[in-house]
Amino acid sequence: MKRLILLSLFLCIAASVHAQSASSWTVGVGYTGMKFVNEVFPSGIYLQSTRRINGHMAAVVSVTRYSKNEMEEEEGLSADVTTSFLGALGGIMVVAPLTPSPLNSGDSFLYGTAKIGMERLEAKVEINIPSLGNSNIDNSENGFAFELGAGLQARIRRYIALDMSVAYRRKNYEEDVSFNNFVWYGGLIFRL
């Protein structure tokens, strides 16, 4: 009888601890913007997933897409220029130790990220010359990307948090062409 009571007590404690701990996986979605050279790409989206390693560290994977469309006209000529960036990066998220094991408890926390991956630059130009018609130019390049960032996840509900972060991203394309960018993120994190 004692063993049965002890086993029941152990199972109740284990169940309550499991119910209070945050899940191992999160999925995030939101808005992102980027400053590229001297231009701001204000419209972007990001998707992110994390897998908890321990109470202060998680593996993180993210996909970002930035785009910008500009129309230029001069002396009867018009050009429609669309530039977009598609990036896929993965790395590590390290949580500031403000509270004990914030990834385990699901509380709000500050964090830093280090990610590496690939980014694809696509440029499409449609030129309209009244006497000749339309002409299209498409160019794309793949490059290596590296990103260092810092942010805040603020818990809204048990399984939902607000995510805000800023990062420095460096990109290297063919022929030793490099770009330094600043990106910002804002969205929702869902704990699965």
VENFEN-V612939 format. One record per residue. SS is DSSP state (H for helix, E for strand, - for the rest). OMEGA is omega in degrees with one decimal (none if undefined). D_CENTER is the distance of its C-alpha to the mean C-alpha in whole Angstrom. Layout:
[[SS/OMEGA/D_CENTER] [SS/OMEGA/D_CENTER]]
//
This chain:
[[-/178.3/54] [H/180.0/52] [H/178.6/50] [H/178.3/49] [H/178.6/48] [H/177.7/46] [H/178.2/44] [H/178.7/44] [H/177.9/43] [H/179.9/40] [H/177.7/39] [H/178.9/38] [H/179.8/37] [H/179.7/34] [H/-179.3/33] [H/176.6/33] [H/179.2/31] [H/-179.0/28] [H/-178.0/28] [H/-176.8/27] [-/179.4/24] [-/-179.4/21] [-/-179.3/20] [-/-175.5/18] [E/169.1/15] [E/174.9/12] [E/-179.7/10] [E/177.6/8] [E/179.5/8] [E/-177.2/8] [E/173.7/9] [E/176.2/8] [E/-176.8/11] [E/169.6/12] [E/-176.4/15] [E/-173.8/16] [-/178.7/20] [-/-177.4/22] [E/175.5/20] [E/174.2/17] [E/-170.7/15] [-/-175.1/15] [E/178.0/14] [E/176.4/10] [E/174.8/8] [E/172.4/5] [E/-176.8/6] [E/174.6/5] [E/176.7/9] [E/176.2/10] [E/-177.5/14] [E/174.9/16] [E/173.8/19] [E/-174.9/21] [-/-178.4/21] [-/-177.2/19] [E/177.8/17] [E/170.8/14] [E/-176.9/13] [E/176.1/9] [E/179.9/8] [E/174.8/5] [E/179.9/6] [E/174.7/6] [E/177.2/9] [E/177.1/11] [E/177.4/15] [E/179.7/18] [E/179.6/22] [E/177.2/25] [E/-179.7/29] [E/178.4/31] [E/178.2/35] [E/175.7/38] [-/176.9/42] [-/177.2/41] [E/174.5/38] [E/-180.0/35] [E/176.0/32] [E/-174.7/28] [E/176.4/25] [E/178.6/22] [E/178.7/19] [E/177.4/16] [E/175.9/13] [E/-176.6/11] [E/174.1/9] [E/-175.7/9] [E/177.6/8] [E/-179.5/9] [E/-173.1/11] [E/170.6/12] [E/177.7/12] [E/-176.1/15] [E/176.7/16] [-/-175.5/19] [-/178.5/22] [-/176.9/23] [-/179.5/24] [-/174.3/25] [-/-177.4/23] [H/178.0/20] [H/177.3/18] [H/-175.6/21] [H/-179.1/22] [-/180.0/19] [-/174.4/20] [-/-178.0/18] [E/170.0/17] [E/-178.9/16] [E/173.1/13] [E/179.5/12] [E/170.9/10] [E/-175.9/11] [E/173.3/10] [E/178.5/12] [E/-177.2/12] [E/174.1/13] [E/-179.3/13] [E/176.8/15] [E/177.0/17] [E/176.7/19] [E/178.3/22] [E/-180.0/25] [E/174.7/28] [E/-176.9/30] [E/178.8/34] [E/176.2/36] [E/-172.5/40] [-/-176.9/43] [-/-176.2/45] [-/-178.7/43] [E/-176.6/41] [E/175.2/37] [E/-178.5/35] [E/175.2/32] [E/177.6/30] [E/177.6/27] [E/176.8/25] [E/178.3/22] [E/173.6/21] [E/-179.8/19] [E/178.2/17] [E/179.2/16] [E/178.4/13] [E/-175.6/13] [E/172.4/10] [E/-176.5/11] [E/176.6/10] [E/-177.8/12] [E/-178.9/11] [E/169.3/13] [E/-179.4/13] [E/-177.5/16] [E/177.1/18] [E/176.8/19] [E/-175.4/21] [-/-176.3/22] [-/-179.5/19] [E/177.5/17] [E/174.1/15] [E/-177.4/13] [E/176.7/10] [E/179.9/10] [E/176.5/9] [E/-178.0/10] [E/171.5/10] [E/179.9/12] [E/176.2/12] [E/-178.7/15] [E/176.3/16] [E/178.2/19] [E/-178.7/21] [H/178.2/24] [H/175.3/27] [H/175.0/25] [E/-177.1/24] [E/176.9/21] [E/173.7/18] [E/-176.5/17] [E/168.4/14] [E/-179.7/13] [E/176.7/9] [E/-175.7/9] [E/172.6/7] [E/-177.5/9] [E/-178.7/9] [E/176.0/11] [E/178.0/11] [E/178.1/14] [E/-177.0/16] [-/none/18]]
//
